[in-house]
Amino acid sequence: MNLEFQSQCGVDTNAKLEFPWMVTLFNANSLNGRPFCGGSLLSAIVVLTAAHCIQNLKPEDIVIRAGQQRDFNSSKEENYQERNVAEIIIYEHFLKENFYNDLALLILNKSLIKSNNIETVCVPTNMDNINFNNCLVTTWGMQKNGNYSTVFKEKHISVFTNTDCQNILKTDLGDEIILHNSFFCTVENFRNNSICSGDGGSPLVCPDNFHRYFQVGIVSWSPYNCEDELKTKDSIVYTNLTQFSNWIDARLIELGYGAISS
């Protein structure tokens, strides 16, 4: 059984929605509430998210929504699709104490239907052709004022600098802090690019030289309060997805699907 959508992964040109691989995770008992995390669509039936988002949940606790990126309060919302989750696959070496290896797969109960609103993102095996000057994170999480966003949030990120980022972490958390190799981090302008509650699991994507978007990271954690107006910079820590492309392929092959990384 082959995964659907693979041949068009990461392409957002002429799409009705700018980032059609973005999905949101809801508690199955409160679909009219706010999403508790984000995720991305790897295929018509597989969602990638952060392990910390779903570590204490069962499949029946989760509903994913694909194709909604405009306004939760709009009466003219685009035609999104919802699916139940049939299986959760958490990376076997995820450590909940420190979020090492923070990723998980959600296998849906049935395939999504491809549309202008719904498409897959690419997963890289390396970063040789990635343009790091035009990356972005897309989220639905909380805003700095403590209210959840009713419109889709897009945060542009252009600088990946583990050394500078780790120095900032050491300033606030102590010299003993060393980033695990399952992470990388970025230094953001805090006022414009803060990560808040509900943003976990969301994709960090960058284009390649052919204008296809590849997911290079998953929002994992930040040591800072996004409502802190005194901060001028923030370090955001992501799961480094290139470390796990082989694991993703292996799990999907075990389930009878094909590999998806490219």
N, C-alpha and C positions, 0 to 999 in steps of 0.2 A: 504494500500500500504506500503510495507516494504522498508526500505532503503537498498541499495546494498552495498556490500563489508564489512559489519559489522563484520562478523565472523573472518576476517583476519586483523583487524585493528592493526596498529602499528608494523607489521612484515616486516622487510627489508632484511631478509636472502635470499640469492640467487636472489635478485632483480637486474635487470640491473642497476637501479639507486639506490643510497644509501638511498635517502629520498623521496620515491615516492609519499608522501602526499603533498609535497611542490607545491604551485601554485603561479603564478604571475598575477598581475592585470595591464591591459593596458587600456589606453584611446582608445575607439572604433575608433576614427578618426586618430590614429597614431600607428598602430600595428607594424610599422617598427622602432618605437622609443624605449625608455626605459620604463620598468615597473615603475609605480608610487608607488606601494606597494606590499607586499607579502600577502600570506594567506595559509591556509591549507585545505585539503580535509577531510571533516567529513563523507561524503557519496558520492555516484556517482553523486549526484545532489545538494549538499550543501557545500559551502565554508565558512570557518570562517576567519574573518579578523578584523582589528581595525576599530572602528566607525569613528575615525578622518580621516581615509583614504578616506572614501566615503560619508561623511556627506553632501557634497554639490553637489552630483552627482545623476543622475537618472539611472535606470537600463540600459537604452539604451546607456549610456555613457561608459559602462564597458564591456570589454572582458577579460575572464580569460584564462590562458594557463596552462595546466597540462602536466607533463612529460618532461619538458625541464630543465636540470640541468647541461649541459656541457658547451657549448660555443656559445654565440649569433652569433659569426662570423664564425662558422664552417659550411662547406658545407656538413658535415656528421652528422648533428644534429639528435638526436634520434627522434622517431616518436611521437611528442607531439600532444595534442589535444586542440582545442580552443572551447569555448562555450560563448554564449551571456548570459546576466543576465536577468532573468524574474522578479525578486522581490528582494528588499533590506529590511532587517529587522534589524533596529538599536535598541539596548537595550534602553528601554523607559526612563531610568534615566541617560543616557549618558549626561555629561556636557561638552560642547565644550570649555568652558573657562579654564578648568583645566584637561580635559581628564578623569575625574572620570568615571568608568564603561565603559571602552573603548573597546567595542566589537560589532560586527555586523555579520549577516548571509547573504550570497548571495545565492539565489535560482536560479539555472541554468535553461535555457530554455529547455534543454534535458540532459539526463544522459550521463556521460562519460563512455567510454568502458574500462573495467578493463584490465590491461596489466602489464608487468614487470615494466613499467615506472610509472604506476598510481595505487595508493592504498591509503587507508584511514589511518588516525592516530587515536589513542584511546583518549577518553576524560575521565579524572579521576573524581570520586565522592569524593575521599579523597587521601591523599598522603602517606598512611601508608606503602605501599610497593614500593615506588619510590626510586631509587638510585640516589641521588643528587650529586654523585661524578663523574658522566659521562654524564652530560647534554650538550646540544649544541643548538645553534641558526643557522638557515640556511637562507641566504638572497641573493638578487641580487642587493643591493643598491650601493650607491656611495662609492668610495674608499677615503682614506685620501688625495690623490692628486687632488681631485675634479672631477676625471673622473669616470664614471659609470663602474662597473665591467663587463667584458665580459665573466667571468667564475664564476661559482657558488661559493659563499663564505660560509665557515663553521667555526663557532666560538665555541670552546669548553669552557665550563663553569663548574666549579666544586664546587663553594662556594656560598651558599645563606646566606646572612647575613644582614637582615634588619636593625639591630642596627648600624653596621659599615657603611652601605650604607647611612642611614639617617644622621649620623654624618658628612659624606662627603658632603651631600647635604646642611646641615646647615652651613658648613664652607664656601660654595660658595654662598648660596642663603639666608642665615640668619637663626637665631634661630627659627623663626616662622614656618619653613617648617615642616610639619608632614605628613607622607604618609597616604593617604586615605586607608581604608580597602579593596578597590577594586584593590590595587596594591601590588606587592612585588618588591624588587629590588636586584640587585647583584652588587658586586664590581669586576670590570674587570681590567686586565692589559691593559691599554689604547692603547698601541702601537699595540697589537695583536688582540684586540677584540672590537674595536670601532664600534659604531652604527652610521650610516650615513643616509643621505637623501635617501629615497626609501626603507629603511629597515622596516618601520612601517608595522604592521600587520603580520609580519613574525612569525613563530612558535618557541617557546622554548620547546624542548622535552627532556624527561628523560626516561631511561629504567626502567622497574620494575624487580622484581627478576626472571621473566621468559623471559626476554629479549624482551619484547614487549615495544614499544615506546608510551609514553603518553604525550600529550601536556599539559604542566602545565602553560604556559604563552604566551602572545601575546606581541610583541615589541610595546610599547606605546610611551615613550619619554625619552630623556636624556637632561639635562641642558647644556651639553658641546658641543663645536664645535669639530667634529671628526678630523678636520685638525690641531688641536692645539698640536704641537709637545712638548710643555712644560709640558703637563699633563702626569703624570705617572700612574694614576688610574682614572677610570671612573665609575660612578654609572649609571646603565641602569635600567629603570623602566618598568615593565611589568604589563599587566592586569593579575590578579590572576584568572586563569580559573576555579579552584575548587569552587570559589564563584558563578559560573554561570552555572554549569552543569545542575541544575534543570531547569533553564530558557531555556537553549538550548533544553532540552528534551520537555518541555512544548510547545515551539513554533513549534517544528517539529510534535508533536502529533496533535496540532491544524490544521496543514496543511495536516493531514492524513498519516503522516509517523510514524514510531516507535521511541522509545527512543534509544539513541546511547551511553550514558555514561555508564562506567563500573568500 
